[in-house]
Amino acid sequence: MFVLGTAYYPDYLPDEVLAKTPDGQTRRITWQNRISEDFKRMRTCGISAVRMGEFSWSTVEPQPGRINFARFRYALDHASVNDIKVIFCTPTATPPKWLVDKYPDILPITREGRKIPFGSRRHYDFCHPMYLAESRRITSAFAQDVGNHPAVIGWQIDNEFGCHGSAYSFTEHARVAFRKWLLDRYKADIEALNRDWFTAFWSQRYNTFEQIELPLASWADQNPHMELDFRRFSTDKVAAFQHDQVEILRRLSPNRFITHNFMTLFSDVCAWRLSEELDIVGFDHYQMETEPHPTSSHWQFALMRSLKRQLFFVLEQQPLQVNWQATNRRYAYDWLFLWGIQAALLGSAAMYYFSWQRFPGGAEQYHDAILPHDIRVSESWQERVLKAKRQLFDLLAQQFGVTLAEPMTVEDDVLCIYDFESVWSHDIAAQSAEYSTRRQVDFVAALCQSSGLGLSFARTISDAAEILPHYKCLVLPGYAFEFTAEERQLLQQFVNAGGSVISLPRTGMKKRNNQMSEQPLTIFDANDFYFEDFGALLSDEKEPFKAGAQTFEGTTWAEKIKIVNENWKPLAQFTSGLYRGFPAVIQNASFANQGRYTHLCACPPSDVAFISWLIATTGLLPRVKTNKNLHVYPVQAGQHRMLAALNFTDVEQELQALGQNAVRKFTTATLDPHQKLKVVSSNGTAPAAIIKVAPRAVCLIEL
Ligand code: GAL
């Protein structure tokens, strides 16, 4: 069953509050009352799991060595009584003041040389040996004290590695560690480093590894090759920090899963790398945009499912208002409903809301939660949404005989390469403030959801070697690096077997050391084509191109490619602008089994007309016809083949199932204005296979 949960903070509860009851009496509410009432109330709205403890260090150990878990034990006992399962967290994201006073140089230093003070969170340096020792000590204490409590089913390590820019620290300990890391990477060969870092440029040659500093903020750009190595080094340090805790937890708190809550609002640490040691991937789902961006959520959920190729947990769901944007606007309540369903359909097995009750104080006092500040509210709108969600899951189980999430899996059609090193490479030498890998992946997600194709991810082409044959299409969304010989061979095999590859601009332009390639985008043969020019477009600059009778507009980045090998055909041409007359899309379709490789020479528009043209031209078979405002995901539960359609807009949308996909039955549900579940249509038959999906509704369709 899909698990509903919440972050819960027994450590934040005031010792007691005095409240007036309706009959005019004064009631003392102690923290003990609150805990037992909270767990009962959670049960009534379908919550069966909590996550606790991630910022609790100074509560548990107020003085060095004086450890007191009384409050948490009380909470764990009450969780057990109410059959609520607990993910406990290690508290290392917030070292207490006494510890910072004891070791002041555990505080991190920013790129600008500013010491991060005590008073917020993530104020520690991954490279500090004493902090590593303290992290091991407190993890052992937590594991020993609560790690064998029957309510505890799993552990979360720390909290959001890298959040607030904290993956990169510029301390003395980091400098020493970075030098050692470089010594290993370059096998003590300083000339190899000089070559890779292109140090002749601006007279940066090094004679020894001891001369190397950290990439601090400088007048102009720092060395981009050094910066890429520094980011690799930083992920290694975070991984080592995590490893210490994993090892202790496995030993002292056996038979519990271990997770971490990844963030995708930033990409400073490589989540592929960190997830290797974890049992389950955790994800904190928040939105940066003023208007929610469900397409971006789509691929972020899919990326999380791909990290370990299994179901994941949403460990924090934005509940909806936050406190960290310039203006923390209110959102329509149905977003909470829709996001929960979207996550479940895309492979999340649990959703923990952040958090149970709005905090009375602290930096997040305005942040939303399941319960409002006002203790008189007997049922909050979020509680009603949770109940509606639970009811929907029960209804779907009844009508379709399937339970969300297990064993629901998403059919995989399109495999997209998402390599953090590639993202870093583009960020470091950006050339365009308009360009981001995220936006390219938004396009890939839009393509999939408007055609009913499943989306998943792999780190690199060679990492995908085993799974690639199961896919119909591989997408390189501006994957920065040259293909290795092995990768070229894999691509060749894939297209020969009938696969379709689509690459977006900026693919294959760099070497792994972040230098420019001399033979960019060599796919099959170095002499197939060459690049005469490429570059950035302004935000309002468009590069129109013609494909058959249709005209589309390229954006953001364009490439001027000269074809040499006639197996490559121009499928579309720039009609004006600097690259007029040059191909806007090139394709090689000279392979067995109708396989083909298609490269887009400008960042594509994400309108449905272009997506349909691209799908047709690349030989992909869409499952549905719809517009991009409807998200259609293929889902599979046991023997059931289904489509799920989510309408995030305020107007009714339509979809038509294509090909062999006859609709057998469908159910559409939404929230009414009081956040109660409203079934719009159910078990209907679908004339001419056209299904109308009501505004802000989810529709499950059995094929
Ligand atoms: C998350 C963080 C939580 C809370 C939340 C506020 O990034 O893990 O502790 O701060 O943001 O939106």
Boltz pocket constraint, residues with backbone or C-beta under 6 A from the ligand:
constraints:
  - pocket:
      binder: B
      contacts: [[A, 159], [A, 160], [A, 163], [A, 284], [A, 286], [A, 316], [A, 322], [A, 323], [A, 324], [A, 354], [A, 364], [A, 367]]
      max_distance: 6.0
